């Protein structure tokens, strides 16, 4: 039954669908018959036995003897066979589908809005790929839902410097309303609906512009569409761009991608972050916030989904904690041929 439970997690839509379907069918056939059939040396006996399945079911039994319950370590290595699992990303066709959907969403009534997203695409294509794309407002408002909370450029500055210290190319995306004028909108729970832009804030903006790492998002477009588009931009290198945001994306997946592929996109290209302060009292609004350090999560080394590597299926077992896998030799399903 462990095989059937694990096979339930095999993806319905990927390049392994043919093999995974065969494994599911042969597993179901084996479980249906195993109670009533008797193995007699080289063949099955019993009135319900299908003679043409003898060799295949025998192969399954032998394969099960070589199958194993495995743990996959931090670097993706299977404890059963030693194969290294992969981080599975969207295909170029899936990335193109997201781009088309975002362009469609951007112009329900006004083609000019779509043009602004196309302009962003062209801007990206004229630059070297960015390793990290920052969802500016999401970072700047982190941990600011208290009286006195506000949009904080220092969050962005700290994360930019953190990533650049790792020799990464960083892109900061910010709506135009946070970059112009003397008042900065405040979308926190604070009673103050705006804050004043300081000289230090302006200096950061100027420095990012000088480095060519700041893009001002059009005011009449949903700013999340820009970082979503950047993560699926054309080009082989762009597929490895990582978005930094704590946005749970609950409102985004519908119609962009099938849910399984959307989950794959999130797992392979979107990471969270955290900001830490020197004193808890600052968080309560009792004093000046003192930013101490920031953290940016790392991408997983491998995807927790079925993978066929070096002739063996690696299938995660649903509900296991810690995560266990079945390591199963690939089997040709002769029973399902016409």
QUIQUI-V534393 format. One record per residue. NEAR is the number of other C-alpha atoms within 12 Angstrom. D_FIRST is the distance of its C-alpha to the first C-alpha in whole Angstrom. Layout:
BEGIN
near=NEAR d_first=D_FIRST
near=NEAR d_first=D_FIRST
END
This chain:
BEGIN
near=17 d_first=0
near=26 d_first=4
near=35 d_first=5
near=26 d_first=5
near=21 d_first=6
near=33 d_first=9
near=35 d_first=10
near=26 d_first=11
near=29 d_first=14
near=35 d_first=15
near=31 d_first=19
near=21 d_first=20
near=24 d_first=23
near=25 d_first=24
near=17 d_first=25
near=23 d_first=22
near=19 d_first=21
near=21 d_first=21
near=30 d_first=19
near=37 d_first=16
near=28 d_first=17
near=26 d_first=17
near=38 d_first=13
near=34 d_first=12
near=28 d_first=13
near=36 d_first=13
near=35 d_first=9
near=25 d_first=10
near=28 d_first=12
near=31 d_first=10
near=20 d_first=8
near=17 d_first=11
near=23 d_first=13
near=23 d_first=12
near=15 d_first=13
near=16 d_first=16
near=22 d_first=17
near=19 d_first=19
near=19 d_first=19
near=11 d_first=23
near=9 d_first=24
near=16 d_first=24
near=21 d_first=23
near=27 d_first=21
near=20 d_first=23
near=17 d_first=22
near=11 d_first=24
near=18 d_first=21
near=24 d_first=21
near=21 d_first=22
near=19 d_first=24
near=18 d_first=24
near=25 d_first=20
near=30 d_first=21
near=23 d_first=21
near=31 d_first=19
near=37 d_first=16
near=29 d_first=18
near=26 d_first=18
near=34 d_first=14
near=25 d_first=14
near=17 d_first=17
near=25 d_first=15
near=24 d_first=12
near=14 d_first=15
near=20 d_first=16
near=27 d_first=14
near=25 d_first=14
near=27 d_first=13
near=27 d_first=16
near=30 d_first=18
near=32 d_first=21
near=22 d_first=24
near=17 d_first=27
near=19 d_first=28
near=26 d_first=25
near=22 d_first=25
near=33 d_first=21
near=23 d_first=21
near=25 d_first=19
near=27 d_first=22
near=20 d_first=24
near=26 d_first=24
near=27 d_first=25
near=34 d_first=24
near=25 d_first=26
near=24 d_first=27
near=31 d_first=27
near=36 d_first=30
near=34 d_first=31
near=25 d_first=32
near=20 d_first=36
near=18 d_first=36
near=27 d_first=34
near=32 d_first=36
near=23 d_first=39
near=24 d_first=37
near=34 d_first=38
near=32 d_first=41
near=27 d_first=42
near=26 d_first=41
near=39 d_first=42
near=31 d_first=46
near=22 d_first=45
near=25 d_first=45
near=28 d_first=48
near=21 d_first=50
near=14 d_first=50
near=10 d_first=53
near=15 d_first=55
near=16 d_first=55
near=17 d_first=56
near=26 d_first=53
near=28 d_first=51
near=21 d_first=54
near=29 d_first=53
near=39 d_first=50
near=29 d_first=51
near=22 d_first=53
near=31 d_first=51
near=32 d_first=49
near=16 d_first=52
near=25 d_first=53
near=31 d_first=50
near=20 d_first=50
near=15 d_first=54
near=20 d_first=52
near=21 d_first=50
near=29 d_first=46
near=35 d_first=46
near=30 d_first=43
near=42 d_first=43
near=45 d_first=44
near=45 d_first=44
near=44 d_first=44
near=44 d_first=48
near=40 d_first=48
near=37 d_first=44
near=38 d_first=45
near=41 d_first=49
near=33 d_first=48
near=34 d_first=45
near=33 d_first=46
near=29 d_first=49
near=21 d_first=48
near=24 d_first=51
near=21 d_first=55
near=28 d_first=56
near=31 d_first=53
near=38 d_first=54
near=39 d_first=53
near=38 d_first=53
near=35 d_first=54
near=34 d_first=53
near=39 d_first=50
near=43 d_first=50
near=34 d_first=52
near=27 d_first=50
near=40 d_first=47
near=38 d_first=49
near=25 d_first=51
near=24 d_first=48
near=29 d_first=46
near=19 d_first=49
near=13 d_first=49
near=14 d_first=46
near=13 d_first=48
near=21 d_first=46
near=30 d_first=48
near=37 d_first=48
near=41 d_first=48
near=45 d_first=49
near=44 d_first=49
near=38 d_first=51
near=28 d_first=53
near=23 d_first=56
near=25 d_first=57
near=36 d_first=56
near=34 d_first=58
near=20 d_first=62
near=16 d_first=64
near=16 d_first=65
near=20 d_first=62
near=30 d_first=59
near=28 d_first=56
near=28 d_first=55
near=27 d_first=51
near=26 d_first=50
near=19 d_first=51
near=22 d_first=54
near=16 d_first=57
near=20 d_first=59
near=18 d_first=58
near=23 d_first=59
near=24 d_first=60
near=23 d_first=63
near=26 d_first=62
near=20 d_first=63
near=12 d_first=65
near=15 d_first=62
near=28 d_first=60
near=23 d_first=62
near=17 d_first=62
near=27 d_first=59
near=31 d_first=59
near=18 d_first=61
near=18 d_first=60
near=27 d_first=57
near=19 d_first=59
near=12 d_first=61
near=17 d_first=57
near=22 d_first=56
near=34 d_first=53
near=34 d_first=54
near=36 d_first=53
near=33 d_first=54
near=32 d_first=52
near=28 d_first=54
near=19 d_first=55
near=21 d_first=54
near=29 d_first=50
near=28 d_first=47
near=33 d_first=47
near=35 d_first=43
near=41 d_first=43
near=41 d_first=45
near=42 d_first=43
near=42 d_first=40
near=42 d_first=42
near=48 d_first=43
near=45 d_first=39
near=44 d_first=39
near=42 d_first=42
near=30 d_first=43
near=23 d_first=43
near=18 d_first=41
near=21 d_first=42
near=31 d_first=41
near=32 d_first=38
near=31 d_first=38
near=37 d_first=40
near=41 d_first=38
near=44 d_first=39
near=43 d_first=40
near=35 d_first=39
near=28 d_first=38
near=25 d_first=38
near=17 d_first=34
near=23 d_first=35
near=12 d_first=34
near=12 d_first=36
near=24 d_first=36
near=23 d_first=33
near=18 d_first=33
near=18 d_first=35
near=30 d_first=35
near=27 d_first=31
near=21 d_first=28
near=19 d_first=26
near=25 d_first=24
near=30 d_first=27
near=31 d_first=29
near=27 d_first=26
near=30 d_first=27
near=37 d_first=30
near=36 d_first=30
near=29 d_first=28
near=31 d_first=30
near=38 d_first=34
near=38 d_first=34
near=30 d_first=35
near=31 d_first=36
near=31 d_first=39
near=26 d_first=41
near=32 d_first=45
near=23 d_first=46
near=24 d_first=49
near=16 d_first=52
near=17 d_first=52
near=17 d_first=50
near=14 d_first=53
near=22 d_first=54
near=25 d_first=50
near=19 d_first=52
near=20 d_first=55
near=15 d_first=57
near=16 d_first=58
near=17 d_first=58
near=26 d_first=55
near=21 d_first=55
near=27 d_first=52
near=18 d_first=51
near=21 d_first=48
near=27 d_first=45
near=26 d_first=42
near=31 d_first=40
near=23 d_first=36
near=19 d_first=35
near=29 d_first=32
near=25 d_first=29
near=21 d_first=29
near=28 d_first=25
near=31 d_first=23
near=34 d_first=20
near=38 d_first=18
near=38 d_first=17
near=39 d_first=20
near=32 d_first=20
near=23 d_first=23
near=17 d_first=24
near=18 d_first=22
near=33 d_first=19
near=42 d_first=16
near=46 d_first=16
near=43 d_first=13
near=38 d_first=14
near=30 d_first=11
near=24 d_first=12
near=14 d_first=14
near=18 d_first=14
near=10 d_first=17
near=13 d_first=19
near=21 d_first=17
near=29 d_first=14
near=41 d_first=14
near=41 d_first=12
near=41 d_first=14
near=39 d_first=14
near=30 d_first=17
near=33 d_first=18
near=33 d_first=17
near=28 d_first=20
near=30 d_first=18
near=24 d_first=21
near=29 d_first=20
near=21 d_first=20
near=12 d_first=24
near=6 d_first=27
END
